[in-house]
C-alpha cells in the first residue's frame, strides 16, 4: 500500500470547510470569523513553508542544518510557552524558566527515543530527529505553559493563605508544595486524558498517519505506545521543573513571598 497523496481538490475542500465555519460564525454572531480567517491563512502558510524547509534539509543530510532548525523550534517554543499567561514573572525570568523547562524536558526524551527505540543512523538524522522533536516539543511546551499559568494564578489568588503559612513557621517549600502539586496535576490532565482514550475513543495522530501510510496496525500501535510514553515523561519533566523554578522565584531564602517579582 502506498501513501494517500492529496491533490488540489482536497485542498479546496479543506478551504471550503474553513469558509463554512466563518459563515457559521457570522450567522451566530460569534465574532471569531476574523480570527478564524487569520489563523487558517497563518496555518497554511506555516505548514507549506515548513514542508519546503524540511524538504531542503532532508536532502542535505547536514548536522548543522538540523541543529539550526531545532534551535529555531526551541526559540519559538520559548516565546510561546510564556506568551499567554495572565499573571507573569518579569520577562527575563518568565521566558527563561519556561524555555529552560521546555527544552530540558524535550531534549531528555528526544535523546532517549533516538538512542533506544528508534535508533536512526546516524542518531541525529534530520528525517527522524526533527519530526520527533517537533512532536515532543509541542506537548512539553503545553504542559509547561499550563503548569506555570496555574501556579502563578494560584499564588496571586491565595497570597494571604501562603503568607499566613509562612508567618506560622512553614518553610517556603512547605508553604508552596500544595500549589506546586496542583499545578503539575493540572498540566498533566490533557496528557492523561489522551492516554486513557487512546485506542478506545480515538486513534492517536501518529498511529493514524502510519496506518494511512501503509504500516501494519499492530506495528503502528507499538510506535504509538513508545511515543506516548515519551510524551508523558517529557511533560512531567517540563511541568515539574517549571513549577519548582517558578515557586523558587516567587519566594526567597528568608521565607518571604516575593510578589514584587511578578510583572506589573
N, C-alpha and C positions, 0 to 999 in steps of 0.2 A: 504493500500500500504506500502510495506517495503522499506527501503533504498536500492539504487542501489549500490551493492558492486563490486569493481573492482578486477580482477584476474591477474595472471602473464602475460597473453596475452595482457591485456590492458596496463600494464607497458612496455612491449616490444614495443607495438605500440607507446607509448609516447616517448620512446627512439629512435625509428625509425624516428619520426618527427624531433627530435634534430639532428640526423645524416643527414637528408635531408637538414636542414639549414646549417650545417657545409659544406656539399658538395657544396651547392649553394654559400657559401662564398668563397670557393676555386675556383670555376669556374669563379666567377665575380671578383676575386682578391680583396675582401673587407677587408681582413686582420683581420677579427674578429673570425676566426674559433677557435683559441686557447682560447680566452676569453669566447667564447660560450661553449666550452667543459668544461672549469673550472667552469663556472657559473652553468652549468647543473649538474655537479657532486656535487658541493657545495650545490645546492638547494635540490637535492635528499637526500644527507646525512643529511642536517639540518632538513628536514621535517620528515624523518624517526626517527631521534634522538628525535625531538620534540614530535612526536606521542608516542614514547616509554616512554619518561619522563612524559607526561601528563597522560598516562595510569597508571603509577605508582602513580602519585599524586592524581588522581581522586579516586583511590582505597583506599587511606589512609585517606581522609577527614580531613587533618590536616591544621589548620590555619597557622602554622609556615612553612610548606612546600609550601603553597600557597604564603605566603609573600616572601619566598626565591626565588621562580620562578619569581614573579613580580619584585623583586629587581634586578634580573639578566636582565630581559627585559628592565627595565629603565636604567640600566648601559650601556647596548648595544646601546640603543637609544641615550643616551648622547654622546657616541663616534660617532655614525653615523651622528647625526644631524650637527656636526661641522667638518666632515672629508673631505668634497668635495668643500668647498668654495675656490675660488682663493685668494681673499683678506680676511684676518683673523685678529682677535684680538690676543693678546698674549694668549697662550694656556689655562691658568687657567681661564681667563675671557671668552674666546671664548666658551670653552666647558661648563663652569659654567652657562653662560647665556643661551646657547642652551639647556642644560639639565634641568635647572630650569624652563624655559618657557614650554618645552615639558611636563615635569612632572606635572606642575601646571595645564595646560590645560587638560591633560588626567585625572588626579585624580578627578578634579571637575566634569567632565561629566560622568566619570565612576560611581562615587558615586550617581549622580543624576539618572542615569539609573538603578542602583542596588536598590536604596531606593524608587524609584517611580514606573516606568513602569514594570520592570522585577520582583522585589521583591522575589528573591530566599530565601529559608530557610535552613540554616542561610544566611544572606546577603553576606557573604564572601565565599560562597560555590565555590570551585575551578572550578567545571564544568561550572559555569556561569561567575565568576569573571575573570578567566584567558583568555578565548577566547574573552570576551568583551573588556578587557584591551588591548589585542593584536591588535584587530581591530581598536580601537580608537587611541592607541599609534602610530601605523604606520602612520595614517593620520595626527595627530598633529605634529609628527616628520617631515613629508614632508613639511607641511605649515611653521613650524618654520625655517627649513633649507632654504626654498625659501625666506622667509622674511629677514633673516639675510644676505643671499647672495646678494639679491637685494639692500639692504641698504648699505652694505659695498662696493659694486661695484659702486653705485651711488656717495657715499661720496668720494671715491678715484678719480672718474672721474670728479666730479664737485667741487673739492676743492676750486678753485678760486671763483666760484659763492657764495659758502657758506661763505667764508671769507669776500667777498665783503658785504654781508648782515650784517655780524657781525660788520664790520667797520662802516656801515651806521646806526648802533644803534639797530639792531634787537637782541632780546634775543636769547639764544641758542635754545629755543623751537620754536621760530618764524623762525629761520634760517633752522631748520631741519624738520619742520612739513610737508612740501610738500613731502620730501623724505620718511618720515615715512608712510604717507598715501599711497604713490605709492608702497612701499614695502609690505604693508598689502594687498593692492588690488591684486598685483601680486601673493602673496602667496595663495590667495583665488580663483584665476581663475580656477584651476583644480577642486576644490570642487563645484564651481558654475556651471561649465560645466557638472559635474556629476549629480548634482541635476536637471538641466534643461533637461538632456537627459533621466533621469530615467523613465522607463515605456513606453517611446515612441521610443527612438532609441535603448536602451539597457535595459535588465533586470539586476538590480544590483546583485552582487555576493551573498549576504545574502539571498535575496528573491529567487534567482535561487536554491541555496542549500536547502532551506526549502521546496520548491516545489518538488525538486527531492527526498527529504526525506519523502514526502507524506503529507505535510501540505496543508490545503486549501489555494488556491492562494490569496483570499481576506485577510485571516489572515496573510499570508506571507507579503503582501503589507503593512499591518499595522505595522508589525515589522520593515520593511524597512524604513517607514516614521519616526518612532521614532529614529532609528539608524542614518539616515541621518541628523536628527535634532541635535543629539548628536555630530556627526562628524563635522558639520559646526560650532557648538558652541565651541567645543574644538579647532578647527583650528583657529577660530577667537581669542580666548584667547591666544593661543601659539604664533600666528603671531604678535599680538599686543604687548604682553609682550616682546618678543624678539626684536622687532623694537624699542620700547621705551628704553629698557635697553641698547641696542647696541648704540643708539644715545647718551644716557647719558654718556656712557663710552668714546665716541669719542669727548666729549666736557667737559668743566669744569664750575665751578660756576662763574668764571671771564669772561665767554663768549668767550673762545678761542677754536678753533678747535684743537683737540689733536690727530693728525695722528701718533704721536710717540707711541700711544697705539696699533697700528697695528703691527702684527708680521712681522719681517724682513725676 
